[in-house]
Amino acid sequence: MFFSCRNCYIAIIGDIIESKKIADRNEVQIKLRQKLRDINEKYKDDIASKFMITLGDEFQGLLKRGRDAMNIISEIELDMFPVKLRFGVGIGRIDTEINAEIPLGADGPAYHQARKMINLLKDKEKHYKESYANIMIASESDRIDVLLNAILSLSATLKNKWTKRQIEIINCYMNCGSNQYKTAEKLSITQSSVNKALDNASFYSYKKALDTVSMVLSEIEVNQNV
C-alpha cells in the first residue's frame, strides 16, 4: 500500500498560466469549458464532483478513483495547447458533503493539498527563470510525494521539448486509441511519419513515466459502502 489514508479522494485544481497575456481569453475559456464537459462525460464513473471553471481561469474537480487521474490531466493539457496550464493534485479525505454537480463548498485535506501544490508551482515560477514541472502531487506520505513529483518533473522535461507538430500528432495518437495507423489516416500522413514523431519526442518514455504515476494513483478508490 502506497497510501495509508482510507477513502481518499483526489482533488485536481488546474490553472491557466499567464492568462492575462492571452489575447483571446474568452475563446480559451469557451474551449476549456467544453473540454471539461467532455471530461465529465468520458470519466463520469471516476468523478465524485464534476470538473468546472470555478474562479477566473481556474478550474477544479474531484475524483473518487485514481486510475485515470493522469489521463484526465494529459487530455486537458494536450487539447488546450498552446495554452499552458498548471495542475495541483491533492490526495486525502473530504470532510464535508460533496456536491456531485458542483465542486464548490466541499472541504478537506485533499483540496488543501491541491491548493498547496498550485501555490507552490506559482512560487517556483516567480523565483526561477524556467520551471519544468507544471504538475505536482501532495498526499499524507512525503516519501511517495517526492518520488511521484520527481517522475513528473522528468516527464515535464521531455514534454517541454515537444514541437507544435509533435504535440498535434501525440494528441491525435492518444485520441485514436494509441493506434499509429488510425493516427496517420486522420492526419493524412504515413504511419512511419507518426512513428518517427513519437520517437523523436521520446513519447514512449514520457508515457511510461505517466503510467508509473497512474499505477500508484490507481490504488485510490473510495469505498462507496462506507
C-alpha positions as CSV (number, residue, x, y, z in Angstrom):
1,M,0.0,0.0,0.0
2,F,1.4,3.4,-1.0
3,F,-1.2,5.5,0.8
4,S,-2.3,4.9,4.4
5,C,-5.5,7.0,4.4
6,R,-8.8,5.2,3.9
7,N,-11.4,6.5,1.5
8,C,-9.0,9.1,0.0
9,Y,-10.2,11.3,-2.8
10,I,-8.1,13.0,-5.5
11,A,-8.7,16.8,-5.8
12,I,-7.4,18.4,-9.0
13,I,-7.0,22.1,-9.3
14,G,-6.0,23.5,-12.7
15,D,-5.0,27.0,-13.7
16,I,-4.1,28.8,-16.9
17,I,-0.5,30.2,-16.8
18,E,-0.2,33.9,-17.5
19,S,-3.8,34.0,-18.6
20,K,-3.9,37.8,-18.6
21,K,-1.4,37.8,-21.5
22,I,-3.7,35.7,-23.7
23,A,-5.3,37.8,-26.4
24,D,-8.4,35.7,-26.9
25,R,-9.2,34.8,-23.3
26,N,-12.9,34.4,-24.0
27,E,-12.3,31.9,-26.7
28,V,-9.9,30.0,-24.5
29,Q,-12.5,29.8,-21.7
30,I,-15.1,28.6,-24.1
31,K,-12.8,25.8,-25.3
32,L,-11.8,24.9,-21.7
33,R,-15.4,24.8,-20.6
34,Q,-16.2,22.4,-23.4
35,K,-13.2,20.2,-22.7
36,L,-14.3,19.9,-19.0
37,R,-17.8,18.9,-20.1
38,D,-16.2,16.2,-22.3
39,I,-14.0,15.0,-19.4
40,N,-17.1,14.9,-17.1
41,E,-18.9,12.6,-19.6
42,K,-16.0,10.4,-20.5
43,Y,-14.8,9.8,-16.9
44,K,-18.2,10.0,-15.1
45,D,-17.6,6.7,-13.3
46,D,-14.4,8.1,-11.7
47,I,-15.7,11.6,-10.8
48,A,-17.1,12.5,-7.4
49,S,-17.7,16.1,-8.3
50,K,-17.7,17.4,-11.8
51,F,-14.9,19.5,-13.3
52,M,-15.8,23.1,-13.9
53,I,-14.3,26.6,-14.0
54,T,-14.5,27.9,-10.5
55,L,-12.7,31.2,-10.3
56,G,-11.3,33.3,-13.2
57,D,-9.1,31.0,-15.2
58,E,-9.0,28.3,-12.5
59,F,-10.9,25.0,-12.6
60,Q,-11.2,22.0,-10.4
61,G,-12.8,18.6,-10.0
62,L,-12.8,15.7,-7.5
63,L,-12.1,12.1,-8.3
64,K,-13.2,9.0,-6.3
65,R,-10.8,6.8,-8.2
66,G,-7.2,7.5,-9.2
67,R,-6.8,5.2,-12.1
68,D,-7.4,7.9,-14.8
69,A,-6.2,11.0,-12.9
70,M,-3.1,11.4,-15.2
71,N,-5.1,10.7,-18.3
72,I,-7.6,13.4,-17.4
73,I,-4.8,15.9,-16.8
74,S,-3.0,14.9,-20.1
75,E,-6.1,15.2,-22.1
76,I,-6.9,18.7,-20.8
77,E,-3.3,19.8,-21.3
78,L,-2.9,18.5,-24.8
79,D,-6.3,19.7,-26.1
80,M,-5.7,23.2,-24.6
81,F,-2.3,23.6,-26.3
82,P,-0.7,26.1,-26.9
83,V,-2.3,27.5,-23.7
84,K,-0.1,26.5,-20.8
85,L,-1.6,25.0,-17.6
86,R,-0.5,24.1,-14.1
87,F,-2.1,21.4,-12.0
88,G,-2.1,20.8,-8.3
89,V,-3.2,17.3,-7.2
90,G,-4.2,16.6,-3.7
91,I,-4.8,13.2,-2.1
92,G,-6.7,12.9,1.1
93,R,-10.1,13.0,2.9
94,I,-13.1,15.2,2.1
95,D,-14.6,16.2,5.4
96,T,-17.8,17.9,4.2
97,E,-20.7,17.0,2.0
98,I,-19.8,16.5,-1.7
99,N,-22.0,18.1,-4.4
100,A,-21.7,15.8,-7.5
101,E,-22.6,18.6,-9.9
102,I,-20.5,21.5,-8.5
103,P,-17.0,21.2,-7.0
104,L,-17.6,24.1,-4.6
105,G,-18.2,24.1,-0.9
106,A,-16.6,20.7,-0.2
107,D,-13.5,20.9,2.0
108,G,-10.8,18.6,3.5
109,P,-7.2,17.6,3.2
110,A,-7.5,16.6,-0.5
111,Y,-8.4,20.2,-1.5
112,H,-5.9,21.7,0.9
113,Q,-3.1,19.6,-0.6
114,A,-4.1,20.5,-4.2
115,R,-4.2,24.2,-3.3
116,K,-0.8,23.9,-1.7
117,M,0.7,22.5,-4.9
118,I,-0.9,25.2,-7.1
119,N,0.6,27.8,-4.9
120,L,4.0,26.1,-4.8
121,L,4.1,25.9,-8.6
122,K,3.3,29.6,-8.8
123,D,6.0,30.4,-6.3
124,K,8.5,28.3,-8.3
125,E,7.6,30.2,-11.5
126,K,8.2,33.5,-9.8
127,H,11.7,32.6,-8.4
128,Y,13.1,30.7,-11.3
129,K,13.6,31.7,-14.9
130,E,12.3,28.4,-16.2
131,S,10.1,25.9,-14.3
132,Y,10.0,22.5,-15.9
133,A,7.3,21.0,-13.7
134,N,3.7,22.1,-14.2
135,I,2.1,19.2,-12.2
136,M,2.7,18.5,-8.6
137,I,1.1,15.9,-6.2
138,A,0.7,16.1,-2.4
139,S,-0.7,13.4,-0.1
140,E,-0.1,12.4,3.5
141,S,3.0,10.5,2.6
142,D,6.0,12.7,1.9
143,R,8.1,9.8,0.6
144,I,5.6,8.9,-2.1
145,D,5.2,12.6,-3.0
146,V,8.9,13.1,-3.5
147,L,9.0,10.1,-5.8
148,L,5.9,11.0,-7.8
149,N,6.9,14.6,-8.2
150,A,10.4,13.6,-9.4
151,I,8.8,11.4,-12.1
152,L,6.5,14.3,-13.1
153,S,9.4,16.7,-13.2
154,L,11.4,14.4,-15.5
155,S,8.4,13.8,-17.8
156,A,7.8,17.5,-18.0
157,T,11.4,18.0,-19.2
158,L,10.7,15.7,-22.1
159,K,7.3,17.3,-22.7
160,N,8.6,20.9,-22.8
161,K,10.8,20.0,-25.8
162,W,7.9,18.9,-28.0
163,T,7.3,20.9,-31.1
164,K,3.8,22.1,-32.1
165,R,3.7,19.4,-34.8
166,Q,4.7,16.7,-32.3
167,I,2.0,17.7,-29.9
168,E,-0.6,17.6,-32.7
169,I,0.5,14.0,-33.6
170,I,0.7,12.9,-30.0
171,N,-2.7,14.3,-29.2
172,C,-4.2,12.6,-32.3
173,Y,-2.4,9.4,-31.4
174,M,-3.9,9.3,-27.9
175,N,-7.4,10.2,-29.2
176,C,-7.1,7.3,-31.7
177,G,-6.5,4.7,-29.0
178,S,-2.7,4.7,-29.4
179,N,-3.0,3.4,-32.9
180,Q,-0.4,4.7,-35.3
181,Y,-2.3,3.7,-38.5
182,K,-5.5,5.4,-37.4
183,T,-3.5,8.5,-36.5
184,A,-1.8,8.5,-39.8
185,E,-5.1,8.2,-41.6
186,K,-6.7,11.0,-39.6
187,L,-3.7,13.4,-40.2
188,S,-3.2,12.3,-43.8
189,I,0.4,11.3,-43.2
190,T,2.2,7.9,-43.3
191,Q,2.4,5.5,-40.3
192,S,6.2,5.9,-40.5
193,S,5.8,9.7,-40.0
194,V,3.7,9.1,-36.9
195,N,6.3,6.6,-35.5
196,K,9.2,9.0,-36.2
197,A,7.4,11.9,-34.5
198,L,6.6,9.8,-31.4
199,D,10.2,8.5,-31.3
200,N,11.8,11.9,-31.7
201,A,9.6,13.3,-28.9
202,S,10.6,10.4,-26.6
203,F,6.9,9.9,-26.2
204,Y,7.1,6.3,-25.0
205,S,9.5,7.3,-22.2
206,Y,7.1,10.1,-21.3
207,K,4.1,7.7,-21.4
208,K,5.9,5.1,-19.3
209,A,6.6,7.8,-16.6
210,L,3.0,8.8,-16.5
211,D,1.8,5.2,-16.4
212,T,4.0,4.7,-13.4
213,V,2.3,7.6,-11.6
214,S,-1.1,6.3,-12.7
215,M,-0.2,2.8,-11.3
216,V,0.4,4.4,-7.9
217,L,-2.7,6.5,-8.0
218,S,-4.8,3.6,-9.2
219,E,-4.6,2.3,-5.6
220,I,-7.0,5.1,-4.6
221,E,-10.7,4.2,-4.7
222,V,-13.4,5.4,-2.3
223,N,-15.4,2.6,-0.8
224,Q,-19.0,3.7,-1.6
225,N,-20.4,1.4,1.1
226,V,-18.6,3.1,3.9
